[in-house]
């Protein structure tokens, strides 16, 4: 699922929050390739840490 992490809207944060409410045992996987910029990857990690979902 592609999520916009660059805009002002917090789509990823909302998706994590609502998914955790629906299924507390949810596991999140991050997939990237060599063309993915570190900045984008770091933003996803930061969002997970803010949501206290950093056990991955």
N, CA, C and O atoms as a GROMACS GRO file, in nm:
protein
  224
    1UNK      N    1   0.085  -0.116   0.000
    1UNK     CA    2   0.000   0.000   0.000
    1UNK      C    3   0.090   0.122   0.000
    1UNK      O    4   0.180   0.134   0.083
    2UNK      N    5   0.067   0.210  -0.090
    2UNK     CA    6   0.146   0.332  -0.098
    2UNK      C    7   0.082   0.442  -0.014
    2UNK      O    8  -0.038   0.469  -0.026
    3UNK      N    9   0.163   0.504   0.071
    3UNK     CA   10   0.115   0.609   0.161
    3UNK      C   11   0.200   0.733   0.138
    3UNK      O   12   0.322   0.724   0.126
    4UNK      N   13   0.135   0.848   0.133
    4UNK     CA   14   0.208   0.974   0.119
    4UNK      C   15   0.264   1.015   0.254
    4UNK      O   16   0.190   1.038   0.350
    5UNK      N   17   0.398   1.023   0.262
    5UNK     CA   18   0.463   1.064   0.387
    5UNK      C   19   0.520   1.203   0.376
    5UNK      O   20   0.586   1.251   0.468
    6UNK      N   21   0.497   1.270   0.262
    6UNK     CA   22   0.558   1.401   0.240
    6UNK      C   23   0.462   1.516   0.265
    6UNK      O   24   0.506   1.628   0.291
    7UNK      N   25   0.334   1.490   0.259
    7UNK     CA   26   0.236   1.598   0.272
    7UNK      C   27   0.211   1.638   0.416
    7UNK      O   28   0.265   1.579   0.509
    8UNK      N   29   0.129   1.739   0.431
    8UNK     CA   30   0.095   1.788   0.563
    8UNK      C   31   0.000   1.696   0.637
    8UNK      O   32  -0.008   1.698   0.760
    9UNK      N   33  -0.072   1.615   0.562
    9UNK     CA   34  -0.164   1.521   0.624
    9UNK      C   35  -0.085   1.404   0.681
    9UNK      O   36   0.020   1.368   0.629
   10UNK      N   37  -0.135   1.348   0.788
   10UNK     CA   38  -0.063   1.241   0.855
   10UNK      C   39  -0.126   1.106   0.820
   10UNK      O   40  -0.177   1.036   0.907
   11UNK      N   41  -0.122   1.071   0.692
   11UNK     CA   42  -0.185   0.948   0.647
   11UNK      C   43  -0.124   0.825   0.713
   11UNK      O   44  -0.196   0.735   0.756
   12UNK      N   45   0.008   0.822   0.720
   12UNK     CA   46   0.074   0.705   0.780
   12UNK      C   47   0.042   0.694   0.928
   12UNK      O   48   0.013   0.585   0.977
   13UNK      N   49   0.047   0.804   1.000
   13UNK     CA   50   0.014   0.803   1.143
   13UNK      C   51  -0.128   0.756   1.166
   13UNK      O   52  -0.155   0.675   1.254
   14UNK      N   53  -0.220   0.807   1.085
   14UNK     CA   54  -0.361   0.767   1.098
   14UNK      C   55  -0.379   0.619   1.066
   14UNK      O   56  -0.452   0.549   1.136
   15UNK      N   57  -0.312   0.571   0.961
   15UNK     CA   58  -0.324   0.431   0.924
   15UNK      C   59  -0.273   0.340   1.036
   15UNK      O   60  -0.337   0.240   1.068
   16UNK      N   61  -0.160   0.375   1.096
   16UNK     CA   62  -0.106   0.296   1.206
   16UNK      C   63  -0.202   0.298   1.325
   16UNK      O   64  -0.231   0.193   1.383
   17UNK      N   65  -0.249   0.416   1.361
   17UNK     CA   66  -0.339   0.429   1.475
   17UNK      C   67  -0.466   0.347   1.458
   17UNK      O   68  -0.503   0.270   1.546
   18UNK      N   69  -0.534   0.362   1.344
   18UNK     CA   70  -0.659   0.291   1.321
   18UNK      C   71  -0.637   0.141   1.306
   18UNK      O   72  -0.721   0.061   1.349
   19UNK      N   73  -0.526   0.102   1.246
   19UNK     CA   74  -0.495  -0.041   1.232
   19UNK      C   75  -0.468  -0.105   1.367
   19UNK      O   76  -0.513  -0.216   1.392
   20UNK      N   77  -0.396  -0.035   1.453
   20UNK     CA   78  -0.368  -0.087   1.588
   20UNK      C   79  -0.497  -0.098   1.670
   20UNK      O   80  -0.512  -0.191   1.748
   21UNK      N   81  -0.587  -0.004   1.651
   21UNK     CA   82  -0.716  -0.012   1.723
   21UNK      C   83  -0.796  -0.133   1.677
   21UNK      O   84  -0.863  -0.198   1.758
   22UNK      N   85  -0.789  -0.163   1.549
   22UNK     CA   86  -0.863  -0.276   1.494
   22UNK      C   87  -0.798  -0.409   1.530
   22UNK      O   88  -0.866  -0.509   1.552
   23UNK      N   89  -0.664  -0.411   1.535
   23UNK     CA   90  -0.591  -0.534   1.562
   23UNK      C   91  -0.464  -0.501   1.640
   23UNK      O   92  -0.365  -0.459   1.581
   24UNK      N   93  -0.468  -0.518   1.769
   24UNK     CA   94  -0.355  -0.482   1.855
   24UNK      C   95  -0.231  -0.568   1.829
   24UNK      O   96  -0.120  -0.528   1.863
   25UNK      N   97  -0.249  -0.686   1.770
   25UNK     CA   98  -0.137  -0.775   1.740
   25UNK      C   99  -0.077  -0.750   1.601
   25UNK      O  100   0.002  -0.830   1.552
   26UNK      N  101  -0.114  -0.641   1.540
   26UNK     CA  102  -0.067  -0.607   1.406
   26UNK      C  103   0.085  -0.596   1.402
   26UNK      O  104   0.146  -0.541   1.493
   27UNK      N  105   0.145  -0.649   1.296
   27UNK     CA  106   0.288  -0.636   1.273
   27UNK      C  107   0.308  -0.552   1.149
   27UNK      O  108   0.238  -0.569   1.049
   28UNK      N  109   0.403  -0.462   1.156
   28UNK     CA  110   0.429  -0.371   1.045
   28UNK      C  111   0.562  -0.407   0.980
   28UNK      O  112   0.661  -0.430   1.050
   29UNK      N  113   0.564  -0.413   0.849
   29UNK     CA  114   0.686  -0.442   0.774
   29UNK      C  115   0.718  -0.322   0.685
   29UNK      O  116   0.628  -0.259   0.629
   30UNK      N  117   0.846  -0.294   0.674
   30UNK     CA  118   0.891  -0.184   0.588
   30UNK      C  119   0.972  -0.246   0.475
   30UNK      O  120   1.063  -0.325   0.498
   31UNK      N  121   0.939  -0.209   0.353
   31UNK     CA  122   1.009  -0.263   0.238
   31UNK      C  123   1.061  -0.147   0.154
   31UNK      O  124   0.989  -0.051   0.127
   32UNK      N  125   1.186  -0.156   0.115
   32UNK     CA  126   1.247  -0.053   0.032
   32UNK      C  127   1.352  -0.118  -0.058
   32UNK      O  128   1.395  -0.231  -0.034
   33UNK      N  129   1.390  -0.047  -0.162
   33UNK     CA  130   1.497  -0.096  -0.248
   33UNK      C  131   1.611   0.005  -0.249
   33UNK      O  132   1.607   0.105  -0.177
   34UNK      N  133   1.712  -0.021  -0.329
   34UNK     CA  134   1.830   0.065  -0.326
   34UNK      C  135   1.806   0.205  -0.379
   34UNK      O  136   1.888   0.294  -0.357
   35UNK      N  137   1.695   0.227  -0.447
   35UNK     CA  138   1.667   0.362  -0.500
   35UNK      C  139   1.591   0.449  -0.400
   35UNK      O  140   1.573   0.568  -0.422
   36UNK      N  141   1.547   0.389  -0.290
   36UNK     CA  142   1.474   0.464  -0.188
   36UNK      C  143   1.570   0.556  -0.113
   36UNK      O  144   1.674   0.514  -0.065
   37UNK      N  145   1.532   0.682  -0.105
   37UNK     CA  146   1.616   0.778  -0.034
   37UNK      C  147   1.606   0.754   0.116
   37UNK      O  148   1.500   0.719   0.168
   38UNK      N  149   1.718   0.772   0.186
   38UNK     CA  150   1.721   0.752   0.330
   38UNK      C  151   1.623   0.846   0.401
   38UNK      O  152   1.564   0.809   0.502
   39UNK      N  153   1.608   0.965   0.348
   39UNK     CA  154   1.519   1.065   0.408
   39UNK      C  155   1.376   1.010   0.420
   39UNK      O  156   1.310   1.029   0.522
   40UNK      N  157   1.329   0.944   0.315
   40UNK     CA  158   1.194   0.888   0.316
   40UNK      C  159   1.185   0.772   0.416
   40UNK      O  160   1.087   0.762   0.490
   41UNK      N  161   1.285   0.688   0.417
   41UNK     CA  162   1.288   0.574   0.509
   41UNK      C  163   1.293   0.623   0.654
   41UNK      O  164   1.222   0.570   0.740
   42UNK      N  165   1.375   0.723   0.679
   42UNK     CA  166   1.388   0.780   0.814
   42UNK      C  167   1.256   0.839   0.862
   42UNK      O  168   1.223   0.829   0.980
   43UNK      N  169   1.181   0.900   0.772
   43UNK     CA  170   1.052   0.959   0.808
   43UNK      C  171   0.954   0.850   0.853
   43UNK      O  172   0.877   0.870   0.947
   44UNK      N  173   0.956   0.736   0.785
   44UNK     CA  174   0.868   0.625   0.823
   44UNK      C  175   0.907   0.572   0.961
   44UNK      O  176   0.820   0.549   1.045
   45UNK      N  177   1.036   0.554   0.984
   45UNK     CA  178   1.084   0.507   1.114
   45UNK      C  179   1.045   0.606   1.224
   45UNK      O  180   1.001   0.566   1.332
   46UNK      N  181   1.062   0.734   1.197
   46UNK     CA  182   1.025   0.838   1.293
   46UNK      C  183   0.877   0.831   1.328
   46UNK      O  184   0.839   0.844   1.445
   47UNK      N  185   0.794   0.812   1.227
   47UNK     CA  186   0.650   0.801   1.249
   47UNK      C  187   0.617   0.680   1.336
   47UNK      O  188   0.534   0.690   1.426
   48UNK      N  189   0.681   0.568   1.309
   48UNK     CA  190   0.658   0.448   1.390
   48UNK      C  191   0.700   0.471   1.535
   48UNK      O  192   0.631   0.426   1.627
   49UNK      N  193   0.810   0.539   1.555
   49UNK     CA  194   0.856   0.568   1.691
   49UNK      C  195   0.760   0.661   1.763
   49UNK      O  196   0.734   0.643   1.882
   50UNK      N  197   0.706   0.759   1.692
   50UNK     CA  198   0.608   0.850   1.752
   50UNK      C  199   0.483   0.775   1.795
   50UNK      O  200   0.419   0.810   1.894
   51UNK      N  201   0.447   0.672   1.718
   51UNK     CA  202   0.329   0.593   1.748
   51UNK      C  203   0.360   0.479   1.846
   51UNK      O  204   0.272   0.398   1.877
   52UNK      N  205   0.483   0.474   1.895
   52UNK     CA  206   0.528   0.368   1.987
   52UNK      C  207   0.512   0.230   1.924
   52UNK      O  208   0.473   0.135   1.990
   53UNK      N  209   0.543   0.222   1.794
   53UNK     CA  210   0.534   0.096   1.720
   53UNK      C  211   0.671   0.053   1.670
   53UNK      O  212   0.682  -0.003   1.561
   54UNK      N  213   0.775   0.079   1.748
   54UNK     CA  214   0.909   0.056   1.696
   54UNK      C  215   0.961  -0.086   1.717
   54UNK      O  216   1.080  -0.111   1.697
   55UNK      N  217   0.877  -0.179   1.755
   55UNK     CA  218   0.919  -0.319   1.767
   55UNK      C  219   0.903  -0.386   1.632
   55UNK      O  220   0.801  -0.450   1.605
   56UNK      N  221   1.003  -0.371   1.548
   56UNK     CA  222   0.996  -0.434   1.415
   56UNK      C  223   1.127  -0.497   1.382
   56UNK      O  224   1.142  -0.555   1.274
   0.00000   0.00000   0.00000
